Amino acid sequence: MRFYNATAFLFPKHYEWRILCICFGAVHLPLIAYVGLQAATGHWDVTTLLTLLAATLVGTGLGLAAIRALLSPIAEATQMLRSVQDGEPIAKIPRGADDLVGRLLGGVATAANESAARIKRLVDAAERDPLTGIRNRRGFTDSAREILLGHQTAVLALIDIDHFKLINDQFDHEAGDVVLKTVAGRLESELRRTDLSARWGGEEFAVLLPDTMLDEARMIMERLRASVALDRTLDEQGWPVTFSCGLASIRDFAQFDEVIRQADAALYGAKNGGRNRVHVSAAE
């Protein structure tokens, strides 16, 4: 570190240039010594001098190019660390030999992998509902933004478990948690792989059905509603579990908040209409 700090005045912001400068001077020492000897003796051998000068220049060029290339893994390691700090994924991690630079790359790669895994765990924790294991409102909104970037036709559904407060009051909150987890599992298992589901809050769930027309979305949600209503494992204690659902079309994420309000109004209509049914937004 002493030599590193002592030479910091040479290109303080460019470590590789500092090495090149030092190597440039070192390569020219034989030429400088030869010129000094010629000057001291007063005997000039022009042919030898020119040959030595040419060889020195060629060697300098080749040496500087080789040193720059040898330093490139350090530049890559620096870029990887910068990407990790910015939370960006590292597409390709280079592998080095069993030398100083190779061990440096290996250490950076390990740190990058561990940081990426840690960041993923933190993102998952931030975007997953701890009770049901599916996305929470934040995770749903972030994923919906990515899906709707292509301005595709989609349908947003809001689901509310009917009489959920009575389930909690009559059977206790543990029974209510079981209902929530079971309904969440149904959403994950019975919807299509392209569909997005989340616990919106409390006993409410949200579903985004990409590339789907309203009539098709209604059929999908009606099938899911009937499946939950007929599931005897949900009413072991004598209380049938059903849900109400509101649907609204969406084409762009800019409409997201407005479409949520439309789906919520449709859900309210389903509740007022007797529950255990699917309603379409009046705005359609």
LODREN-981322 format. One line per 2 residues: number of its first residue (from 1); their letters; for each residue x, y, z of N, C-alpha, C. Coordinates in nm, 2 decimals, padded with zeros to 4 digits. Layout:
<recs>
NUM> a> X:Y:Z:X:Y:Z:X:Y:Z; ...
</recs>
This chain:
<recs>
1> mr> 00.08:-00.12:00.00:00.00:00.00:00.00:00.08:00.13:00.00; 00.21:00.12:00.06:00.29:00.24:00.06:00.33:00.29:-00.08
3> fy> 00.37:00.19:-00.16:00.41:00.23:-00.30:00.28:00.28:-00.38; 00.17:00.21:-00.35:00.05:00.25:-00.42:00.01:00.40:-00.38
5> na> 00.02:00.43:-00.25:-00.01:00.56:-00.21:00.09:00.66:-00.25; 00.22:00.62:-00.26:00.33:00.71:-00.30:00.32:00.75:-00.44
7> ta> 00.26:00.66:-00.52:00.25:00.69:-00.67:00.11:00.75:-00.70; 00.03:00.78:-00.60:-00.11:00.82:-00.63:-00.11:00.95:-00.71
9> fl> 00.00:01.03:-00.71:00.00:01.16:-00.78:00.00:01.13:-00.93; 00.04:01.02:-00.97:00.04:00.98:-01.12:-00.10:00.93:-01.15
11> fp> -00.17:01.01:-01.23:-00.31:00.97:-01.27:-00.39:00.92:-01.15; -00.42:01.01:-01.06:-00.49:00.96:-00.93:-00.62:00.89:-00.96
13> kh> -00.69:00.92:-01.07:-00.82:00.86:-01.10:-00.81:00.74:-01.19; -00.69:00.71:-01.24:-00.67:00.61:-01.34:-00.56:00.51:-01.30
15> ye> -00.59:00.41:-01.22:-00.49:00.32:-01.17:-00.41:00.25:-01.29; -00.49:00.21:-01.39:-00.42:00.14:-01.50:-00.32:00.23:-01.58
17> wr> -00.35:00.36:-01.59:-00.26:00.45:-01.65:-00.13:00.47:-01.57; -00.15:00.46:-01.44:-00.03:00.47:-01.35:00.06:00.35:-01.37
19> il> 00.01:00.23:-01.38:00.09:00.12:-01.41:00.16:00.13:-01.55; 00.09:00.17:-01.65:00.14:00.19:-01.78:00.26:00.29:-01.78
21> ci> 00.24:00.40:-01.71:00.34:00.50:-01.70:00.47:00.45:-01.64; 00.45:00.37:-01.53:00.57:00.32:-01.46:00.64:00.21:-01.55
23> cf> 00.56:00.13:-01.62:00.62:00.03:-01.71:00.69:00.10:-01.83; 00.63:00.21:-01.87:00.69:00.28:-01.99:00.83:00.33:-01.95
25> ga> 00.84:00.39:-01.83:00.97:00.43:-01.78:01.07:00.32:-01.76; 01.02:00.21:-01.71:01.11:00.09:-01.68:01.16:00.04:-01.81
27> vh> 01.08:00.03:-01.92:01.12:-00.03:-02.05:01.23:00.06:-02.11; 01.22:00.19:-02.09:01.32:00.28:-02.15:01.45:00.30:-02.08
29> lp> 01.46:00.24:-01.96:01.58:00.25:-01.88:01.71:00.20:-01.96; 01.70:00.08:-02.03:01.82:00.04:-02.11:01.86:00.14:-02.21
31> li> 01.76:00.20:-02.28:01.79:00.29:-02.39:01.85:00.42:-02.33; 01.80:00.47:-02.21:01.85:00.59:-02.15:02.00:00.56:-02.10
33> ay> 02.02:00.44:-02.05:02.16:00.41:-02.00:02.25:00.40:-02.12; 02.21:00.34:-02.23:02.29:00.33:-02.35:02.33:00.47:-02.40
35> vg> 02.22:00.56:-02.41:02.25:00.70:-02.46:02.34:00.77:-02.36; 02.33:00.75:-02.23:02.42:00.81:-02.13:02.56:00.76:-02.15
37> lq> 02.58:00.63:-02.18:02.71:00.58:-02.20:02.77:00.63:-02.33; 02.69:00.64:-02.43:02.74:00.70:-02.56:02.79:00.84:-02.54
39> aa> 02.71:00.92:-02.46:02.74:01.06:-02.44:02.87:01.07:-02.36; 02.88:00.98:-02.26:03.00:00.99:-02.17:03.13:00.96:-02.24
41> tg> 03.12:00.86:-02.33:03.24:00.82:-02.41:03.27:00.90:-02.53; 03.16:00.97:-02.58:03.17:01.05:-02.70:03.18:00.96:-02.82
43> hw> 03.15:00.83:-02.81:03.15:00.74:-02.93:03.00:00.70:-02.95; 02.95:00.75:-03.07:02.81:00.72:-03.10:02.80:00.61:-03.21
45> dv> 02.73:00.51:-03.18:02.71:00.40:-03.27:02.56:00.42:-03.32; 02.55:00.49:-03.43:02.41:00.52:-03.48:02.33:00.40:-03.51
47> tt> 02.39:00.30:-03.57:02.31:00.18:-03.61:02.26:00.11:-03.48; 02.35:00.09:-03.39:02.31:00.02:-03.27:02.20:00.11:-03.19
49> ll> 02.22:00.24:-03.19:02.13:00.33:-03.12:01.99:00.32:-03.18; 01.98:00.33:-03.32:01.86:00.32:-03.39:01.79:00.19:-03.37
51> tl> 01.87:00.08:-03.37:01.81:-00.05:-03.35:01.75:-00.07:-03.21; 01.83:-00.02:-03.11:01.78:-00.02:-02.97:01.66:00.06:-02.95
53> la> 01.66:00.18:-03.02:01.54:00.27:-03.01:01.42:00.20:-03.07; 01.43:00.14:-03.19:01.32:00.08:-03.25:01.27:-00.04:-03.17
55> at> 01.36:-00.12:-03.12:01.32:-00.24:-03.04:01.25:-00.19:-02.91; 01.30:-00.08:-02.85:01.24:-00.03:-02.73:01.10:00.02:-02.76
57> lv> 01.08:00.09:-02.87:00.94:00.14:-02.90:00.85:00.03:-02.93; 00.89:-00.07:-03.01:00.81:-00.19:-03.04:00.77:-00.26:-02.91
59> gt> 00.88:-00.29:-02.83:00.86:-00.36:-02.70:00.76:-00.28:-02.61; 00.78:-00.14:-02.61:00.69:-00.06:-02.53:00.55:-00.08:-02.57
61> gl> 00.52:-00.07:-02.70:00.39:-00.08:-02.75:00.33:-00.21:-02.72; 00.40:-00.32:-02.74:00.35:-00.45:-02.71:00.33:-00.47:-02.56
63> gl> 00.42:-00.42:-02.48:00.41:-00.44:-02.34:00.29:-00.36:-02.28; 00.27:-00.24:-02.33:00.16:-00.16:-02.28:00.03:-00.23:-02.32
65> aa> 00.02:-00.28:-02.44:-00.10:-00.35:-02.49:-00.13:-00.47:-02.40; -00.02:-00.55:-02.37:-00.04:-00.67:-02.29:-00.08:-00.63:-02.15
67> ir> -00.02:-00.53:-02.09:-00.06:-00.49:-01.95:-00.20:-00.44:-01.95; -00.24:-00.36:-02.05:-00.38:-00.32:-02.05:-00.48:-00.44:-02.06
69> al> -00.44:-00.54:-02.14:-00.53:-00.66:-02.15:-00.53:-00.73:-02.01; -00.41:-00.74:-01.95:-00.40:-00.81:-01.82:-00.49:-00.74:-01.71
71> ls> -00.50:-00.61:-01.73:-00.58:-00.53:-01.63:-00.73:-00.54:-01.65; -00.77:-00.59:-01.77:-00.91:-00.59:-01.80:-01.00:-00.66:-01.70
73> pi> -00.95:-00.78:-01.64:-01.03:-00.85:-01.54:-01.06:-00.76:-01.42; -00.96:-00.67:-01.38:-00.99:-00.58:-01.27:-01.10:-00.49:-01.30
75> ae> -01.10:-00.44:-01.43:-01.21:-00.35:-01.47:-01.34:-00.42:-01.47; -01.34:-00.55:-01.51:-01.47:-00.62:-01.50:-01.51:-00.65:-01.36
77> at> -01.42:-00.67:-01.27:-01.46:-00.69:-01.13:-01.51:-00.57:-01.07; -01.46:-00.45:-01.11:-01.51:-00.32:-01.06:-01.65:-00.30:-01.11
79> qm> -01.67:-00.33:-01.24:-01.80:-00.31:-01.30:-01.91:-00.41:-01.23; -01.87:-00.53:-01.20:-01.96:-00.62:-01.13:-02.00:-00.57:-01.00
81> lr> -01.90:-00.52:-00.92:-01.93:-00.46:-00.79:-02.02:-00.34:-00.80; -02.00:-00.26:-00.91:-02.09:-00.14:-00.93:-02.23:-00.19:-00.96
83> sv> -02.24:-00.29:-01.04:-02.37:-00.35:-01.07:-02.44:-00.40:-00.94; -02.37:-00.47:-00.86:-02.42:-00.52:-00.73:-02.47:-00.41:-00.65
85> qd> -02.39:-00.30:-00.64:-02.43:-00.19:-00.56:-02.56:-00.12:-00.61; -02.57:-00.12:-00.74:-02.69:-00.06:-00.80:-02.81:-00.15:-00.81
87> ge> -02.79:-00.28:-00.76:-02.90:-00.37:-00.76:-02.93:-00.43:-00.89; -02.84:-00.42:-00.99:-02.86:-00.48:-01.12:-02.81:-00.62:-01.13
89> pi> -02.88:-00.70:-01.21:-02.84:-00.84:-01.22:-02.71:-00.85:-01.30; -02.62:-00.95:-01.27:-02.50:-00.97:-01.35:-02.52:-01.09:-01.44
91> ak> -02.52:-01.06:-01.57:-02.56:-01.16:-01.67:-02.45:-01.26:-01.68; -02.32:-01.23:-01.68:-02.22:-01.32:-01.70:-02.10:-01.29:-01.60
93> ip> -02.06:-01.39:-01.53:-01.95:-01.37:-01.44:-01.83:-01.44:-01.49; -01.72:-01.37:-01.53:-01.60:-01.43:-01.59:-01.53:-01.52:-01.49
95> rg> -01.46:-01.62:-01.54:-01.38:-01.71:-01.45:-01.23:-01.69:-01.48; -01.15:-01.68:-01.37:-01.01:-01.66:-01.39:-00.93:-01.78:-01.35
97> ad> -00.80:-01.77:-01.37:-00.71:-01.88:-01.33:-00.68:-01.87:-01.18; -00.60:-01.96:-01.13:-00.57:-01.97:-00.99:-00.45:-01.88:-00.96
99> dl> -00.47:-01.75:-00.99:-00.36:-01.65:-00.96:-00.43:-01.54:-00.88; -00.36:-01.43:-00.87:-00.41:-01.31:-00.79:-00.53:-01.26:-00.85
101> vg> -00.53:-01.23:-00.98:-00.65:-01.17:-01.05:-00.76:-01.28:-01.05; -00.73:-01.40:-01.07:-00.83:-01.51:-01.07:-00.90:-01.52:-00.94
103> rl> -00.82:-01.51:-00.83:-00.88:-01.51:-00.70:-00.97:-01.39:-00.67; -00.92:-01.28:-00.72:-01.00:-01.15:-00.71:-01.14:-01.17:-00.78
105> lg> -01.13:-01.22:-00.90:-01.26:-01.24:-00.98:-01.35:-01.34:-00.90; -01.29:-01.45:-00.85:-01.36:-01.55:-00.77:-01.43:-01.49:-00.65
107> gv> -01.35:-01.40:-00.58:-01.41:-01.34:-00.46:-01.52:-01.24:-00.50; -01.51:-01.17:-00.61:-01.61:-01.08:-00.65:-01.73:-01.15:-00.70
109> at> -01.71:-01.26:-00.77:-01.82:-01.35:-00.81:-01.90:-01.40:-00.70; -01.83:-01.45:-00.59:-01.90:-01.50:-00.48:-01.98:-01.39:-00.41
111> aa> -01.92:-01.28:-00.39:-01.99:-01.16:-00.33:-02.11:-01.12:-00.41; -02.09:-01.12:-00.55:-02.20:-01.09:-00.64:-02.32:-01.19:-00.62
113> ne> -02.29:-01.31:-00.62:-02.39:-01.42:-00.61:-02.46:-01.41:-00.48; -02.39:-01.39:-00.37:-02.45:-01.38:-00.24:-02.53:-01.26:-00.23
115> sa> -02.48:-01.15:-00.29:-02.56:-01.02:-00.28:-02.69:-01.03:-00.36; -02.68:-01.10:-00.48:-02.80:-01.11:-00.57:-02.90:-01.20:-00.50
117> ar> -02.85:-01.31:-00.43:-02.95:-01.40:-00.36:-03.01:-01.32:-00.24; -02.93:-01.24:-00.18:-02.98:-01.17:-00.06:-03.08:-01.06:-00.11
119> ik> -03.05:-01.00:-00.22:-03.15:-00.90:-00.27:-03.28:-00.97:-00.32; -03.26:-01.08:-00.38:-03.38:-01.16:-00.42:-03.47:-01.19:-00.30
121> rl> -03.40:-01.24:-00.19:-03.48:-01.28:-00.07:-03.55:-01.15:-00.02; -03.48:-01.04:-00.02:-03.54:-00.92:00.04:-03.66:-00.87:-00.05
123> vd> -03.64:-00.88:-00.18:-03.75:-00.84:-00.28:-03.87:-00.94:-00.26; -03.84:-01.07:-00.25:-03.95:-01.16:-00.22:-04.02:-01.13:-00.09
125> aa> -03.94:-01.10:00.01:-04.00:-01.07:00.14:-04.09:-00.95:00.13; -04.04:-00.85:00.05:-04.12:-00.72:00.04:-04.24:-00.74:-00.05
127> er> -04.24:-00.83:-00.14:-04.35:-00.84:-00.24:-04.43:-00.97:-00.22; -04.41:-01.04:-00.11:-04.49:-01.16:-00.08:-04.57:-01.15:00.05
129> dp> -04.69:-01.20:00.05:-04.77:-01.20:00.17:-04.72:-01.31:00.26; -04.68:-01.28:00.38:-04.62:-01.39:00.47:-04.72:-01.50:00.50
131> lt> -04.85:-01.47:00.51:-04.95:-01.57:00.55:-04.98:-01.67:00.43; -05.01:-01.62:00.32:-05.05:-01.70:00.21:-04.94:-01.74:00.11
133> gi> -04.83:-01.67:00.11:-04.72:-01.70:00.02:-04.73:-01.65:-00.12; -04.85:-01.59:-00.15:-04.86:-01.53:-00.28:-04.82:-01.38:-00.28
135> rn> -04.82:-01.31:-00.39:-04.78:-01.17:-00.39:-04.87:-01.09:-00.30; -04.81:-00.98:-00.25:-04.89:-00.88:-00.18:-04.93:-00.77:-00.28
137> rr> -04.99:-00.66:-00.23:-05.03:-00.55:-00.31:-04.91:-00.49:-00.39; -04.80:-00.47:-00.32:-04.68:-00.41:-00.39:-04.63:-00.50:-00.50
139> gf> -04.62:-00.63:-00.47:-04.57:-00.73:-00.57:-04.66:-00.74:-00.69; -04.79:-00.73:-00.66:-04.89:-00.74:-00.77:-04.88:-00.62:-00.86
141> td> -04.87:-00.50:-00.80:-04.86:-00.38:-00.87:-04.74:-00.37:-00.96; -04.62:-00.41:-00.90:-04.50:-00.41:-00.98:-04.50:-00.51:-01.09
143> sa> -04.56:-00.63:-01.07:-04.57:-00.72:-01.18:-04.67:-00.68:-01.28; -04.78:-00.62:-01.24:-04.88:-00.58:-01.34:-04.82:-00.47:-01.43
145> re> -04.74:-00.38:-01.37:-04.67:-00.28:-01.45:-04.59:-00.34:-01.56; -04.51:-00.44:-01.53:-04.43:-00.50:-01.64:-04.52:-00.57:-01.74
147> il> -04.63:-00.64:-01.70:-04.71:-00.71:-01.79:-04.79:-00.61:-01.89; -04.83:-00.50:-01.83:-04.91:-00.40:-01.91:-04.83:-00.31:-01.99
149> lg> -04.69:-00.32:-01.99:-04.61:-00.23:-02.07:-04.64:-00.24:-02.22; -04.69:-00.36:-02.26:-04.72:-00.38:-02.41:-04.85:-00.34:-02.45
151> hq> -04.92:-00.27:-02.36:-05.06:-00.22:-02.39:-05.15:-00.33:-02.44; -05.15:-00.44:-02.37:-05.23:-00.55:-02.42:-05.36:-00.55:-02.35
153> ta> -05.46:-00.62:-02.41:-05.59:-00.64:-02.35:-05.58:-00.73:-02.23; -05.63:-00.69:-02.12:-05.63:-00.77:-01.99:-05.75:-00.74:-01.91
155> vl> -05.77:-00.82:-01.81:-05.89:-00.80:-01.72:-05.84:-00.81:-01.58; -05.88:-00.72:-01.50:-05.84:-00.71:-01.36:-05.96:-00.76:-01.27
157> al> -05.94:-00.85:-01.18:-06.05:-00.90:-01.10:-06.01:-00.87:-00.95; -06.11:-00.83:-00.87:-06.10:-00.82:-00.73:-06.20:-00.92:-00.67
159> id> -06.14:-01.00:-00.57:-06.22:-01.10:-00.51:-06.23:-01.07:-00.36; -06.34:-01.10:-00.30:-06.36:-01.08:-00.16:-06.43:-01.20:-00.10
161> id> -06.38:-01.26:00.00:-06.44:-01.38:00.07:-06.56:-01.33:00.14; -06.67:-01.40:00.11:-06.80:-01.36:00.17:-06.81:-01.39:00.32
163> hf> -06.86:-01.29:00.40:-06.88:-01.31:00.54:-06.76:-01.35:00.62; -06.64:-01.30:00.58:-06.52:-01.34:00.64:-06.51:-01.30:00.78
165> kl> -06.56:-01.19:00.82:-06.56:-01.14:00.96:-06.64:-01.24:01.05; -06.75:-01.29:00.99:-06.83:-01.39:01.07:-06.75:-01.52:01.09
167> in> -06.67:-01.56:00.99:-06.59:-01.68:01.00:-06.49:-01.66:01.11; -06.42:-01.54:01.12:-06.33:-01.52:01.23:-06.40:-01.51:01.36
169> dq> -06.51:-01.45:01.37:-06.58:-01.43:01.49:-06.63:-01.57:01.55; -06.68:-01.65:01.46:-06.75:-01.78:01.50:-06.65:-01.89:01.52
171> fd> -06.54:-01.89:01.44:-06.45:-02.01:01.45:-06.31:-01.98:01.50; -06.28:-01.85:01.51:-06.15:-01.79:01.55:-06.06:-01.76:01.43
173> he> -05.96:-01.68:01.46:-05.88:-01.63:01.35:-05.79:-01.74:01.28; -05.76:-01.85:01.35:-05.68:-01.95:01.29:-05.76:-02.02:01.18
175> ag> -05.89:-02.03:01.20:-05.98:-02.09:01.09:-05.98:-01.99:00.97; -05.99:-01.86:01.01:-05.99:-01.76:00.90:-05.86:-01.76:00.82
177> dv> -05.74:-01.79:00.89:-05.62:-01.80:00.82:-05.61:-01.92:00.73; -05.67:-02.03:00.77:-05.68:-02.15:00.69:-05.76:-02.12:00.56
179> vl> -05.87:-02.05:00.58:-05.95:-02.01:00.46:-05.87:-01.93:00.36; -05.80:-01.83:00.41:-05.72:-01.74:00.33:-05.61:-01.81:00.25
181> kt> -05.54:-01.90:00.32:-05.44:-01.98:00.26:-05.49:-02.08:00.16; -05.61:-02.13:00.19:-05.67:-02.23:00.09:-05.72:-02.16:-00.04
183> va> -05.78:-02.04:-00.02:-05.82:-01.97:-00.14:-05.70:-01.92:-00.22; -05.60:-01.87:-00.15:-05.48:-01.83:-00.22:-05.42:-01.95:-00.30
185> gr> -05.42:-02.07:-00.24:-05.37:-02.19:-00.31:-05.45:-02.22:-00.43; -05.58:-02.20:-00.42:-05.67:-02.22:-00.54:-05.64:-02.12:-00.65
187> le> -05.61:-02.00:-00.61:-05.58:-01.90:-00.72:-05.45:-01.94:-00.79; -05.35:-01.99:-00.71:-05.22:-02.02:-00.77:-05.23:-02.15:-00.86
189> se> -05.32:-02.25:-00.81:-05.32:-02.37:-00.88:-05.42:-02.38:-01.00; -05.53:-02.31:-00.99:-05.64:-02.32:-01.09:-05.64:-02.21:-01.19
191> lr> -05.57:-02.10:-01.17:-05.56:-02.00:-01.28:-05.45:-02.04:-01.37; -05.44:-01.98:-01.49:-05.34:-02.01:-01.59:-05.21:-01.96:-01.54
193> rt> -05.10:-02.01:-01.60:-04.96:-01.97:-01.56:-04.94:-01.83:-01.59; -05.00:-01.78:-01.69:-04.98:-01.64:-01.73:-05.06:-01.54:-01.64
195> dl> -05.15:-01.59:-01.56:-05.23:-01.50:-01.47:-05.15:-01.46:-01.35; -05.19:-01.35:-01.30:-05.12:-01.29:-01.18:-05.22:-01.28:-01.07
197> sa> -05.18:-01.34:-00.95:-05.27:-01.33:-00.83:-05.20:-01.27:-00.71; -05.27:-01.21:-00.62:-05.21:-01.15:-00.50:-05.32:-01.14:-00.39
199> rw> -05.27:-01.13:-00.27:-05.36:-01.09:-00.16:-05.36:-00.94:-00.16; -05.47:-00.88:-00.19:-05.48:-00.74:-00.20:-05.48:-00.67:-00.06
201> gg> -05.54:-00.74:00.03:-05.55:-00.69:00.17:-05.66:-00.75:00.24; -05.64:-00.79:00.37:-05.75:-00.85:00.45:-05.80:-00.98:00.38
203> ee> -05.93:-00.98:00.35:-05.98:-01.10:00.28:-06.00:-01.08:00.13; -05.94:-00.97:00.08:-05.95:-00.94:-00.06:-05.83:-00.99:-00.14
205> fa> -05.85:-01.04:-00.26:-05.75:-01.09:-00.35:-05.77:-01.01:-00.48; -05.65:-01.00:-00.56:-05.66:-00.94:-00.69:-05.60:-01.04:-00.79
207> vl> -05.66:-01.03:-00.91:-05.61:-01.12:-01.02:-05.60:-01.04:-01.15; -05.49:-01.06:-01.22:-05.48:-00.99:-01.35:-05.47:-01.11:-01.45
209> lp> -05.56:-01.10:-01.55:-05.56:-01.20:-01.66:-05.52:-01.14:-01.79; -05.39:-01.15:-01.83:-05.34:-01.09:-01.95:-05.39:-01.16:-02.07
211> dt> -05.40:-01.08:-02.18:-05.44:-01.13:-02.31:-05.57:-01.20:-02.30; -05.66:-01.14:-02.23:-05.79:-01.20:-02.20:-05.91:-01.10:-02.23
213> ml> -06.01:-01.15:-02.30:-06.13:-01.06:-02.32:-06.22:-01.08:-02.20; -06.31:-00.98:-02.18:-06.39:-00.98:-02.06:-06.48:-01.11:-02.05
215> de> -06.54:-01.15:-02.16:-06.63:-01.27:-02.15:-06.55:-01.39:-02.11; -06.42:-01.41:-02.16:-06.34:-01.52:-02.12:-06.30:-01.51:-01.97
217> ar> -06.27:-01.39:-01.93:-06.23:-01.37:-01.79:-06.35:-01.40:-01.70; -06.47:-01.37:-01.74:-06.58:-01.40:-01.65:-06.60:-01.55:-01.64
219> mi> -06.58:-01.62:-01.75:-06.59:-01.77:-01.75:-06.49:-01.83:-01.65; -06.36:-01.78:-01.66:-06.26:-01.83:-01.57:-06.29:-01.80:-01.43
221> me> -06.34:-01.68:-01.39:-06.36:-01.65:-01.25:-06.49:-01.72:-01.20; -06.59:-01.75:-01.29:-06.71:-01.82:-01.25:-06.67:-01.97:-01.22
223> rl> -06.58:-02.02:-01.30:-06.53:-02.16:-01.28:-06.46:-02.17:-01.14; -06.37:-02.07:-01.12:-06.30:-02.06:-00.99:-06.40:-02.04:-00.87
225> ra> -06.50:-01.96:-00.89:-06.60:-01.93:-00.78:-06.67:-02.06:-00.75; -06.72:-02.13:-00.85:-06.79:-02.26:-00.83:-06.70:-02.36:-00.76
227> sv> -06.57:-02.37:-00.80:-06.48:-02.46:-00.74:-06.46:-02.44:-00.59; -06.45:-02.31:-00.55:-06.43:-02.28:-00.41:-06.56:-02.31:-00.34
229> al> -06.68:-02.27:-00.40:-06.81:-02.29:-00.33:-06.83:-02.44:-00.31; -06.79:-02.53:-00.40:-06.81:-02.67:-00.38:-06.70:-02.75:-00.31
231> dr> -06.60:-02.68:-00.26:-06.49:-02.74:-00.19:-06.54:-02.77:-00.05; -06.56:-02.89:-00.01:-06.61:-02.93:00.12:-06.50:-02.92:00.23
233> tl> -06.37:-02.91:00.19:-06.27:-02.89:00.29:-06.27:-02.76:00.35; -06.34:-02.66:00.28:-06.35:-02.52:00.34:-06.46:-02.50:00.44
235> de> -06.55:-02.60:00.44:-06.67:-02.58:00.53:-06.68:-02.70:00.63; -06.56:-02.75:00.67:-06.57:-02.86:00.76:-06.64:-02.83:00.89
237> qg> -06.64:-02.70:00.93:-06.71:-02.67:01.05:-06.85:-02.62:01.03; -06.91:-02.65:00.91:-07.05:-02.62:00.88:-07.07:-02.48:00.83
239> wp> -06.97:-02.42:00.78:-06.99:-02.28:00.73:-06.93:-02.28:00.58; -07.02:-02.27:00.48:-06.98:-02.27:00.35:-06.90:-02.14:00.31
241> vt> -06.79:-02.16:00.24:-06.70:-02.05:00.20:-06.72:-02.02:00.06; -06.76:-01.89:00.03:-06.78:-01.85:-00.11:-06.71:-01.71:-00.12
243> fs> -06.70:-01.67:-00.25:-06.64:-01.53:-00.27:-06.72:-01.46:-00.37; -06.71:-01.33:-00.37:-06.77:-01.24:-00.47:-06.66:-01.18:-00.55
245> cg> -06.69:-01.14:-00.67:-06.58:-01.10:-00.76:-06.63:-00.98:-00.85; -06.55:-00.88:-00.87:-06.57:-00.77:-00.97:-06.47:-00.77:-01.07
247> la> -06.51:-00.75:-01.20:-06.42:-00.75:-01.31:-06.42:-00.62:-01.39; -06.31:-00.58:-01.44:-06.29:-00.46:-01.52:-06.18:-00.48:-01.62
249> si> -06.20:-00.43:-01.74:-06.09:-00.44:-01.85:-05.99:-00.33:-01.82; -05.86:-00.37:-01.86:-05.75:-00.27:-01.86:-05.66:-00.30:-01.98
251> rd> -05.61:-00.19:-02.03:-05.52:-00.19:-02.15:-05.38:-00.13:-02.12; -05.37:-00.05:-02.02:-05.25:00.02:-02.00:-05.23:00.04:-01.85
253> fa> -05.11:00.04:-01.80:-05.09:00.05:-01.66:-05.13:00.19:-01.61; -05.13:00.29:-01.70:-05.18:00.43:-01.66:-05.32:00.42:-01.61
255> qf> -05.40:00.32:-01.65:-05.54:00.31:-01.61:-05.55:00.23:-01.48; -05.44:00.19:-01.43:-05.45:00.09:-01.32:-05.54:00.14:-01.20
257> de> -05.51:00.26:-01.15:-05.59:00.30:-01.03:-05.74:00.32:-01.07; -05.77:00.37:-01.19:-05.91:00.38:-01.23:-05.97:00.25:-01.24
259> vi> -05.90:00.15:-01.30:-05.96:00.02:-01.32:-05.98:-00.05:-01.19; -05.89:-00.03:-01.09:-05.91:-00.09:-00.96:-06.04:-00.03:-00.90
261> rq> -06.07:00.10:-00.92:-06.19:00.15:-00.87:-06.31:00.09:-00.94; -06.30:00.07:-01.07:-06.41:00.01:-01.14:-06.44:-00.14:-01.10
263> ad> -06.33:-00.21:-01.08:-06.34:-00.35:-01.03:-06.40:-00.35:-00.89; -06.36:-00.26:-00.81:-06.41:-00.25:-00.67:-06.56:-00.22:-00.67
265> aa> -06.60:-00.13:-00.76:-06.74:-00.10:-00.77:-06.82:-00.22:-00.82; -06.77:-00.30:-00.91:-06.83:-00.42:-00.96:-06.84:-00.52:-00.84
267> ly> -06.73:-00.53:-00.76:-06.73:-00.62:-00.65:-06.84:-00.58:-00.55; -06.85:-00.45:-00.53:-06.96:-00.40:-00.44:-07.10:-00.44:-00.49
269> ga> -07.11:-00.44:-00.62:-07.24:-00.48:-00.68:-07.27:-00.63:-00.66; -07.16:-00.71:-00.67:-07.17:-00.85:-00.65:-07.21:-00.88:-00.50
271> kn> -07.16:-00.80:-00.41:-07.19:-00.82:-00.27:-07.34:-00.78:-00.25; -07.38:-00.67:-00.30:-07.52:-00.62:-00.29:-07.62:-00.72:-00.36
273> gg> -07.57:-00.78:-00.46:-07.66:-00.87:-00.54:-07.68:-01.01:-00.48; -07.62:-01.03:-00.36:-07.65:-01.16:-00.30:-07.52:-01.24:-00.27
275> rn> -07.40:-01.19:-00.31:-07.28:-01.26:-00.29:-07.26:-01.38:-00.37; -07.15:-01.45:-00.36:-07.12:-01.57:-00.43:-07.15:-01.55:-00.58
277> rv> -07.10:-01.45:-00.64:-07.13:-01.42:-00.78:-07.02:-01.33:-00.84; -07.01:-01.33:-00.97:-06.92:-01.24:-01.05:-06.99:-01.13:-01.12
279> hv> -06.95:-01.01:-01.10:-07.01:-00.89:-01.17:-06.91:-00.83:-01.25; -06.95:-00.77:-01.36:-06.87:-00.69:-01.45:-06.89:-00.54:-01.43
281> sa> -06.78:-00.46:-01.43:-06.79:-00.32:-01.41:-06.90:-00.26:-01.50; -06.97:-00.16:-01.45:-07.07:-00.09:-01.53:-07.01:00.00:-01.64
283> ae> -06.88:00.02:-01.62:-06.81:00.11:-01.72:-06.78:00.03:-01.85; -06.80:-00.10:-01.85:-06.77:-00.18:-01.97:-06.88:-00.16:-02.08
</recs>
